Amino acid sequence: MKELLSKVREIASKIDAAGKPFLAVQINIQGEGPFYVEVKDGKINVEPYEYNDRNCAITISKDDFYKLIAGKLDPVKAFMTGKLKVDGDVGKALDFSRLIK
């Protein structure tokens, strides 16, 4: 999980979040546990905890998440085929996928 969080933090450090609206997405990696990505006040935070007041939660396998952040897995296709599940606001999950591209 440390490697995964490190990779997500690396991606987040390259994103300009200035002017982006609040977004809180919990990522549940099957067999690994949760972490969250929060966009707030122009900054992106990535922490290895559950986020109780989140916009949505995404559940996905570790391999598919790596493919997603590498741009090798289309988030809409993953959702439609059941590789990615969303609990909560699906629109916010799409905002998250656009943010990490």
C-alpha distances in whole Angstrom, upper triangle without the diagonal:
4,5,5,6,9,10,11,12,14,15,16,18,20,21,25,24,28,30,27,27,25,22,19,17,14,12,11,9,11,10,7,8,9,9,12,14,18,21,23,26,26,22,19,16,12,11,9,12,14,17,20,22,21,22,20,17,16,15,14,12,9,12,14,12,12,16,16,15,17,20,20,20,23,21,25,25,22,23,26,25,23,19,18,20,21,22,24,25,25,26,24,21,23,24,20,20,23,21,18,21
4,5,5,6,9,10,10,12,14,15,16,19,20,23,23,27,29,27,27,25,23,20,18,16,14,14,12,15,14,10,11,12,11,13,15,18,20,23,25,24,21,18,15,12,11,9,12,15,18,21,24,22,24,22,20,19,18,17,16,12,15,17,14,13,17,18,16,18,21,22,22,24,23,27,27,24,25,29,28,26,22,21,23,23,24,26,27,27,28,25,23,25,25,21,21,24,21,19,21
4,6,5,6,9,10,11,13,14,15,17,19,23,23,26,29,26,28,26,23,21,19,17,15,15,13,15,15,12,13,14,12,15,15,19,21,24,26,25,21,18,16,13,13,12,15,18,20,24,25,23,25,23,21,19,18,16,15,11,13,15,13,11,15,16,14,15,18,19,20,22,22,25,26,23,24,28,27,25,21,21,22,23,25,27,28,27,28,25,23,24,24,20,20,22,20,17,19
4,5,5,6,9,10,11,12,14,16,17,21,21,24,27,24,25,23,20,18,16,14,11,12,10,13,13,10,11,11,10,12,13,16,18,21,24,23,19,16,14,11,11,10,13,16,18,21,23,20,22,20,17,15,15,13,12,8,10,12,9,8,12,12,11,12,15,16,17,19,18,22,22,19,21,24,23,22,18,17,19,20,21,23,24,23,24,21,19,20,20,17,16,19,17,14,16
4,5,5,6,8,10,10,12,15,16,19,18,22,24,22,22,20,18,16,14,13,11,12,11,14,15,11,11,10,8,10,10,13,16,18,21,20,16,13,11,7,8,7,11,14,15,19,20,18,20,19,16,15,15,15,14,11,14,15,12,11,15,14,12,14,17,19,19,21,19,23,24,21,22,26,25,23,20,18,20,20,21,22,23,23,24,20,18,20,20,16,16,19,16,14,17
4,6,5,6,9,10,10,13,15,18,18,22,24,22,24,22,20,18,17,16,14,16,15,18,18,15,15,14,12,13,12,15,17,20,22,20,16,13,12,9,10,11,14,17,18,22,23,21,23,22,20,19,19,18,17,14,15,17,14,12,16,16,13,14,17,19,20,22,21,25,26,23,25,28,28,26,23,21,23,23,25,26,26,26,26,23,21,22,21,18,18,20,17,14,17
4,5,5,6,9,10,11,13,17,17,21,24,21,23,22,19,18,16,16,14,16,14,17,18,15,16,15,13,13,12,15,17,20,22,20,17,14,13,10,12,13,16,18,19,23,24,21,22,21,19,17,18,16,15,12,13,14,11,9,12,12,9,10,14,16,17,19,18,22,23,20,22,26,25,24,20,19,21,22,24,25,25,24,24,21,19,20,19,16,15,17,15,11,14
4,5,5,6,9,10,11,14,15,18,20,18,19,18,16,14,13,13,11,14,13,16,18,15,15,13,10,10,9,12,13,16,19,17,14,10,10,7,10,11,14,16,16,20,21,18,19,18,16,15,16,15,15,12,14,14,10,9,12,11,8,11,13,15,16,17,16,20,21,19,20,24,24,22,19,17,19,19,21,22,21,21,21,18,16,17,16,12,12,14,12,9,12
4,5,5,6,9,10,13,13,17,19,17,19,18,16,15,14,14,13,16,16,19,20,17,17,15,11,11,9,11,12,15,17,15,12,9,8,6,9,11,14,16,17,20,21,19,20,19,18,17,19,18,18,16,17,18,14,13,16,15,12,14,16,19,19,21,19,23,25,23,24,27,27,26,23,21,22,22,23,23,23,23,23,19,18,19,18,14,15,16,13,11,14
4,5,5,7,9,13,14,17,20,18,21,20,18,18,17,17,16,19,18,22,23,19,20,18,15,14,12,14,15,17,19,16,13,11,11,10,13,15,18,20,20,24,24,22,23,22,21,20,21,20,20,17,18,18,15,13,16,15,11,12,15,18,19,21,20,24,25,23,25,28,28,27,24,22,24,24,26,26,26,25,24,21,20,20,19,16,16,16,13,11,13
4,5,5,7,11,12,15,18,16,18,18,16,16,15,16,15,18,17,21,23,20,20,18,15,14,11,13,13,16,18,15,13,10,11,10,14,16,18,20,20,23,23,20,21,20,19,18,19,18,19,16,17,16,13,12,14,12,8,10,12,15,16,17,17,20,22,20,22,25,26,25,22,20,22,21,24,24,23,22,21,18,17,17,15,12,12,13,10,7,9
4,5,5,8,9,12,15,13,15,15,13,13,13,15,14,18,18,22,23,20,20,17,14,12,9,10,10,12,14,12,9,6,8,8,12,14,17,18,17,21,21,18,18,18,18,17,19,19,20,18,19,18,15,14,16,14,11,13,15,18,18,19,18,21,23,22,22,26,27,26,23,21,22,21,22,22,21,21,20,17,16,16,14,11,12,12,9,7,10
4,6,8,9,12,15,14,17,17,16,16,17,18,18,21,21,25,26,23,22,20,16,15,12,13,12,14,14,12,9,8,9,10,13,16,19,21,20,24,23,21,21,22,22,21,23,22,23,21,22,22,18,17,19,17,14,15,17,21,21,22,21,25,27,25,26,30,30,29,27,24,26,25,26,26,25,24,23,20,20,20,17,15,16,15,12,11,13
4,7,9,12,15,14,17,18,17,18,18,20,19,23,23,26,28,25,25,22,19,17,14,15,13,15,16,13,11,10,12,13,17,19,22,24,23,26,25,23,23,23,23,22,24,23,24,22,22,22,18,17,18,17,13,14,15,19,20,21,20,23,25,24,26,29,30,29,26,24,26,25,27,27,25,24,23,20,20,19,17,15,15,14,11,10,11
4,6,9,12,10,14,14,14,15,16,18,18,22,22,26,28,25,24,22,18,16,12,12,10,13,13,10,9,8,11,13,16,19,21,22,21,24,23,20,20,20,21,20,23,22,24,22,23,21,18,17,18,16,13,15,15,19,20,19,19,21,24,23,24,27,28,28,25,23,24,23,25,24,22,21,20,17,17,16,13,12,13,11,8,8,9
4,6,9,8,12,14,14,16,17,20,21,24,25,29,31,28,27,24,21,18,14,13,10,12,11,8,8,9,13,15,18,22,23,24,22,25,23,21,20,22,23,22,25,25,27,25,26,25,21,21,22,19,16,18,18,22,23,22,21,23,26,26,26,29,31,30,28,26,27,25,26,25,23,23,20,18,18,17,14,13,15,12,9,11,12
4,6,5,9,10,11,13,15,18,19,23,24,28,30,27,26,22,19,16,12,10,7,8,8,5,6,7,11,13,17,20,21,22,19,22,20,18,17,19,20,21,24,24,26,25,26,25,21,22,23,20,17,19,19,23,23,22,21,23,26,25,25,28,30,29,27,24,25,23,24,22,20,20,18,15,16,16,12,12,14,12,9,11,13
4,6,9,11,13,16,18,21,22,26,28,31,34,31,29,26,22,19,15,13,9,9,7,4,7,10,13,16,20,23,24,24,22,24,22,20,19,21,23,24,27,28,30,29,30,28,25,25,26,23,21,23,23,27,26,25,24,26,29,28,28,31,33,33,31,28,28,26,27,25,22,23,20,17,19,19,15,15,17,15,12,14,16
4,6,9,12,15,18,21,23,27,29,32,35,32,30,27,23,20,16,14,10,9,8,6,10,12,15,18,21,25,25,25,22,24,21,19,18,20,23,24,27,28,31,30,31,29,26,27,28,24,22,25,24,28,27,25,24,25,28,28,28,30,33,32,31,28,28,25,26,23,21,21,18,16,18,18,14,15,17,15,13,16,17
4,7,8,12,14,18,19,23,25,29,31,29,27,23,20,17,13,11,7,8,8,6,9,10,13,16,19,22,22,22,19,21,18,16,15,17,19,20,24,25,27,27,28,26,23,24,24,21,19,22,21,25,24,22,20,22,25,25,24,27,29,29,27,24,24,21,22,20,17,18,15,12,14,14,10,11,14,12,9,13,15
4,6,10,13,16,19,22,25,28,31,29,26,22,20,16,13,10,7,7,8,8,10,11,14,16,19,22,21,20,17,18,15,13,12,15,17,19,23,24,27,27,29,26,23,25,26,22,21,24,23,26,25,23,20,21,25,25,23,26,29,28,27,23,23,20,20,17,15,16,13,10,13,14,10,11,14,13,11,15,17
4,7,10,14,16,20,22,26,28,26,23,20,17,13,11,7,5,5,7,9,10,10,11,14,16,19,18,17,14,15,12,10,9,12,15,17,21,23,26,25,28,25,22,24,25,22,20,24,23,26,25,23,20,22,25,24,23,26,28,27,26,22,21,18,18,15,13,15,13,10,13,14,11,11,15,14,12,15,18
4,7,10,13,16,19,22,25,23,20,16,14,10,8,6,5,7,10,11,11,9,10,12,14,16,16,14,11,13,10,8,7,9,11,13,17,19,22,22,24,22,19,21,22,18,17,21,21,23,22,20,17,19,22,21,19,23,25,23,22,19,18,15,14,12,11,12,11,7,9,11,8,8,12,12,10,12,16
4,7,10,13,16,19,22,19,17,13,11,7,6,4,6,8,12,13,12,10,9,10,11,13,12,11,8,9,8,5,5,7,9,11,14,17,20,20,22,20,17,20,21,18,17,21,21,23,21,21,17,19,22,20,19,22,24,22,21,17,16,13,13,11,11,12,12,8,9,12,10,9,12,14,12,13,17
4,6,10,13,16,18,16,14,10,9,6,5,6,9,12,15,16,14,11,11,10,11,12,11,9,8,10,9,6,6,5,6,7,11,13,16,16,19,17,14,16,18,15,14,18,18,21,18,18,14,16,19,17,15,19,21,18,17,13,13,10,10,10,10,11,11,8,7,11,10,7,10,13,11,12,15
4,6,10,13,15,13,10,7,6,4,6,9,12,14,18,18,16,13,12,10,10,9,8,6,6,9,10,7,8,6,5,6,9,11,14,14,17,16,13,16,18,15,15,19,19,21,19,19,15,18,20,17,16,19,20,18,16,13,12,10,10,10,12,13,14,11,10,13,13,10,13,16,14,14,17
4,6,9,12,10,8,5,5,6,8,11,14,17,21,20,18,14,13,10,10,9,9,8,9,12,13,10,11,9,6,5,6,8,10,10,13,12,9,12,14,12,12,16,17,18,16,16,13,16,18,15,14,18,18,15,13,10,10,10,10,12,13,13,15,13,10,13,14,11,12,15,14,13,16
4,6,9,8,6,4,7,9,11,14,18,20,24,24,22,18,16,13,12,10,10,9,11,13,15,13,14,11,7,6,5,6,8,9,13,12,10,13,15,14,14,18,19,19,17,18,15,17,18,15,14,18,17,14,12,10,10,10,11,13,15,15,18,15,13,16,17,14,15,18,18,16,19
4,6,5,5,6,8,11,13,17,20,23,26,26,23,19,18,14,13,11,12,12,14,16,19,16,17,14,10,8,6,5,5,6,9,9,8,11,13,12,13,16,18,17,16,17,15,18,18,14,15,18,17,14,11,10,11,12,14,16,18,18,20,18,15,18,19,16,16,19,19,17,19
4,6,7,9,11,14,17,20,23,26,30,29,27,23,21,18,17,14,14,14,17,18,21,19,20,16,12,10,7,6,5,7,10,10,10,13,15,15,16,18,20,19,17,19,17,19,19,15,15,18,16,13,11,10,11,13,14,18,20,19,22,20,17,20,22,19,18,22,22,20,22
4,6,10,13,16,19,22,25,28,32,32,29,25,23,19,17,14,15,15,18,20,23,21,22,19,15,14,10,10,8,8,11,13,13,14,17,17,18,20,22,21,20,22,20,23,22,18,19,22,20,17,14,14,15,17,18,21,23,23,26,24,21,23,25,22,22,25,25,22,25
4,7,10,13,16,19,23,26,29,29,26,22,19,16,14,11,12,13,16,18,21,19,21,18,15,13,11,10,9,8,11,13,12,13,16,17,17,19,21,21,20,22,20,23,23,19,20,23,21,18,16,15,16,17,18,21,23,23,25,23,20,23,24,20,20,24,23,21,23
4,7,11,14,17,21,23,26,27,24,20,17,14,12,8,9,9,12,14,17,16,18,16,12,12,10,10,10,10,14,15,13,15,18,17,18,20,22,23,21,22,20,23,23,20,19,23,22,19,16,15,15,15,15,18,20,21,23,21,18,21,22,19,20,23,22,20,23
4,7,10,13,17,19,23,23,20,17,14,11,9,6,6,6,9,11,14,12,15,12,9,9,9,10,11,11,15,15,12,15,18,16,16,19,21,22,20,21,18,21,22,19,18,22,22,19,17,14,14,14,13,15,18,18,20,17,15,19,19,16,17,20,19,18,21
4,7,10,14,16,20,20,17,13,10,7,6,4,5,6,8,11,13,11,14,12,10,10,11,12,13,12,16,16,12,14,17,16,15,18,20,21,20,21,18,21,23,20,19,23,23,20,18,15,15,15,15,16,17,18,19,16,15,18,17,14,16,18,16,15,19
4,6,10,12,16,16,14,10,8,6,6,6,6,6,6,10,11,9,11,10,9,10,12,13,15,14,18,17,13,15,18,16,14,18,19,21,20,20,17,20,22,19,19,23,23,21,19,16,15,14,14,14,15,16,17,13,12,15,14,11,14,16,14,13,17
4,7,10,13,13,10,7,6,5,7,9,10,10,9,12,12,10,11,11,10,11,13,15,17,16,18,17,14,15,17,15,13,17,18,20,19,19,16,19,22,19,19,23,24,22,20,16,16,15,15,15,15,15,15,12,11,14,12,9,11,13,11,10,14
4,6,10,10,8,6,5,7,9,12,11,11,9,12,11,9,10,11,12,13,16,18,20,20,22,21,17,19,21,18,16,20,20,23,22,21,19,21,24,22,21,25,26,24,23,19,19,16,16,15,15,16,15,12,12,14,12,10,13,14,11,12,16
4,7,7,6,5,7,9,12,15,15,15,13,15,13,11,11,13,15,16,19,20,23,22,24,23,19,20,22,19,17,20,20,24,23,22,19,21,24,23,22,26,28,26,24,21,21,18,18,17,15,17,15,12,13,14,11,9,13,13,10,12,15
4,6,5,6,8,11,13,17,17,17,14,15,13,12,13,15,17,19,22,24,26,26,28,26,23,24,26,23,20,24,24,27,26,25,23,25,28,27,26,29,31,29,28,24,24,21,21,19,17,19,17,14,16,17,14,13,17,16,13,15,18
4,6,8,10,14,16,20,20,20,17,19,16,16,16,19,21,23,26,27,30,29,31,29,26,27,28,25,23,26,26,30,29,28,26,28,31,30,29,32,34,33,31,28,28,25,24,22,21,22,20,17,19,20,16,16,19,18,15,17,20
4,7,10,14,16,20,21,21,19,21,19,17,17,19,21,22,26,27,29,28,29,28,24,25,26,23,21,23,24,27,27,26,24,26,29,28,28,31,33,32,30,27,27,25,25,23,21,22,20,17,18,19,15,15,17,16,13,15,17
4,7,10,13,17,18,19,16,19,18,16,17,19,20,21,24,24,26,25,27,26,22,22,24,22,19,21,22,26,26,25,23,26,29,27,27,30,32,31,29,26,26,24,24,23,21,22,20,17,18,19,15,14,17,16,12,14,17
4,7,10,14,15,16,14,17,16,14,15,16,17,17,20,21,23,21,23,22,18,19,21,18,16,18,20,23,22,22,20,23,26,24,24,28,29,27,25,22,23,21,21,20,19,20,19,15,15,17,14,11,14,14,10,11,14
4,6,10,11,13,12,15,15,13,15,16,16,17,19,20,21,20,22,22,18,19,21,19,16,19,21,24,23,24,21,24,27,25,24,28,29,27,25,22,22,20,20,20,20,21,20,16,16,18,16,13,16,16,13,13,17
4,7,9,11,11,14,15,13,15,15,14,14,16,17,18,16,19,19,15,16,19,17,14,17,19,22,21,22,20,23,25,22,23,26,27,25,22,20,20,19,19,19,19,20,20,16,16,18,16,13,15,16,13,12,16
4,6,8,9,13,14,13,16,15,14,15,16,17,18,16,20,20,16,17,20,19,17,20,22,24,23,24,22,25,27,24,24,28,28,25,23,20,20,19,19,20,20,21,22,18,17,20,19,15,18,20,17,16,19
4,7,9,13,15,14,17,16,14,14,15,16,16,15,18,19,15,17,20,19,17,20,23,24,23,24,22,25,27,23,23,27,27,24,22,19,19,19,18,20,21,22,23,20,18,21,21,17,19,21,19,18,21
4,6,9,12,12,15,14,12,14,14,16,17,16,20,20,17,19,22,21,19,23,25,26,25,26,23,25,27,24,23,27,27,24,22,19,19,18,17,18,19,21,22,19,18,21,21,17,20,22,20,19,23
4,6,9,9,12,11,9,12,12,15,17,17,20,20,17,20,22,21,20,24,25,26,24,25,22,24,26,23,21,25,25,22,21,18,16,15,13,14,17,18,20,17,16,20,19,17,19,22,20,20,23
4,6,6,9,9,9,12,14,16,19,19,22,21,18,21,23,21,20,24,25,27,25,25,21,23,26,23,21,25,26,23,22,18,17,14,13,13,14,16,18,14,14,18,17,15,18,20,18,19,22
4,6,9,10,10,13,15,18,21,22,25,24,21,24,26,24,23,27,28,30,27,27,23,25,27,25,22,26,27,24,23,20,18,15,12,12,14,17,18,15,16,19,19,17,20,23,21,22,25
4,7,9,10,14,17,20,23,24,27,25,22,25,27,24,24,27,28,30,27,26,23,24,27,25,22,26,27,24,24,21,18,15,13,11,12,15,16,13,15,18,17,16,19,21,20,21,24
4,5,7,11,14,17,20,21,24,22,19,22,23,20,20,24,24,26,24,23,19,20,23,21,19,22,24,21,21,17,15,12,10,8,9,12,13,10,11,14,13,12,15,17,16,17,21
4,7,10,14,17,20,21,24,21,19,22,23,19,19,23,23,25,22,21,17,18,21,19,17,20,22,20,20,16,14,10,9,6,6,9,9,6,8,11,11,10,13,15,15,16,19
4,7,10,13,17,18,21,18,16,19,20,17,18,21,21,22,20,18,14,15,18,16,14,17,19,16,16,12,10,7,6,4,5,7,9,7,7,10,11,10,12,15,15,16,18
4,7,10,13,15,18,15,13,17,18,15,16,20,20,21,18,17,14,15,17,15,13,16,17,14,14,10,8,6,5,6,8,9,12,10,8,12,13,11,12,16,15,15,18
4,6,10,12,14,12,10,14,15,12,13,17,17,17,14,14,11,12,14,11,10,13,14,11,10,7,6,5,6,9,10,9,12,10,7,11,12,10,11,14,14,14,16
4,7,10,12,10,9,13,14,12,14,17,17,17,14,15,12,14,14,11,10,13,13,10,8,6,5,7,8,11,13,12,15,14,11,14,16,13,13,17,17,16,18
4,7,8,6,6,10,11,10,12,14,15,14,12,13,11,13,13,9,10,13,12,9,6,5,7,9,12,15,16,14,17,16,12,14,17,14,13,17,17,15,17
4,6,5,6,9,10,10,12,14,15,14,12,14,13,15,15,11,12,15,13,11,8,8,10,13,15,18,20,18,21,20,16,18,20,17,16,19,20,17,18
4,6,5,6,9,10,11,12,14,14,12,15,14,17,17,13,15,18,16,14,11,11,13,15,18,21,22,20,22,21,17,19,20,17,16,19,19,16,17
4,5,5,6,9,10,11,13,11,10,13,14,17,15,12,15,17,15,14,10,11,15,17,20,23,24,21,23,22,18,19,21,18,16,19,20,16,17
4,5,5,6,9,10,10,9,7,10,10,13,12,9,11,14,12,11,7,8,12,14,17,20,21,18,20,19,15,16,18,15,13,16,17,14,15
4,5,5,6,8,10,10,8,11,10,13,13,10,12,15,14,13,9,9,12,13,16,18,19,17,18,17,13,14,16,13,11,14,14,11,13
4,5,5,6,9,8,9,12,12,15,15,13,15,18,17,16,12,12,15,17,20,22,22,20,21,20,16,17,18,15,13,15,15,12,12
4,6,5,6,5,5,9,10,13,12,10,14,16,15,15,11,12,15,17,20,22,22,20,21,20,16,16,18,15,12,14,15,12,11
4,5,5,6,5,7,7,10,11,9,11,14,14,14,11,10,13,14,18,19,19,16,17,16,12,12,14,11,8,11,12,9,9
4,5,8,8,10,10,13,14,12,15,18,18,17,14,13,16,16,19,21,20,18,18,16,13,13,14,11,8,10,10,7,7
4,5,8,10,11,15,15,14,17,19,19,19,16,15,18,20,23,24,23,21,21,20,17,16,17,14,11,12,13,9,8
4,6,7,9,12,12,12,15,17,17,18,15,14,18,19,22,23,22,19,19,18,15,14,15,13,10,11,12,9,7
4,7,9,12,11,11,14,16,15,16,13,14,17,19,23,24,23,20,21,20,17,16,18,16,12,14,15,12,10
4,6,9,8,7,10,12,11,12,10,10,14,16,19,21,20,17,18,18,14,13,16,14,11,13,15,12,11
4,6,5,6,9,10,11,12,10,10,13,14,18,19,18,15,15,16,13,11,13,13,9,11,13,12,10
4,5,5,6,9,10,10,9,7,10,11,14,16,14,11,12,12,9,8,11,10,7,9,12,11,10
4,5,5,6,9,10,10,9,10,11,15,15,14,10,11,13,10,8,12,12,9,11,14,14,13
4,5,5,6,9,8,9,11,13,17,18,17,13,15,16,13,12,15,15,12,14,17,16,15
4,6,5,6,5,5,8,11,14,16,16,13,15,16,12,12,15,14,11,14,17,15,15
4,6,5,6,5,6,8,11,13,13,10,12,13,10,10,14,13,11,14,17,16,16
4,6,8,8,9,11,14,16,15,12,14,16,13,13,17,17,14,17,20,19,19
4,6,8,9,12,16,18,18,15,17,19,16,16,19,19,16,19,22,21,20
4,5,6,10,13,16,17,14,17,18,14,15,19,18,16,19,21,20,20
4,7,10,13,16,17,15,17,18,14,15,18,16,14,18,19,18,18
4,7,10,13,14,11,14,14,10,12,15,13,12,15,17,15,16
4,7,10,11,9,13,13,10,12,15,14,13,17,18,17,19
4,6,8,6,10,10,7,10,13,12,12,15,16,16,18
4,7,8,11,10,9,12,14,14,15,18,18,19,21
4,6,9,8,8,12,13,13,15,17,18,19,21
4,5,5,7,9,10,11,13,15,16,17,19
4,5,5,6,9,10,11,13,14,16,17
4,5,5,6,9,10,11,12,15,16
4,5,5,6,9,10,10,13,14
4,5,5,6,9,10,11,13
4,5,5,6,9,10,11
4,5,5,6,9,10
4,5,5,6,9
4,5,5,6
4,6,5
4,6
4
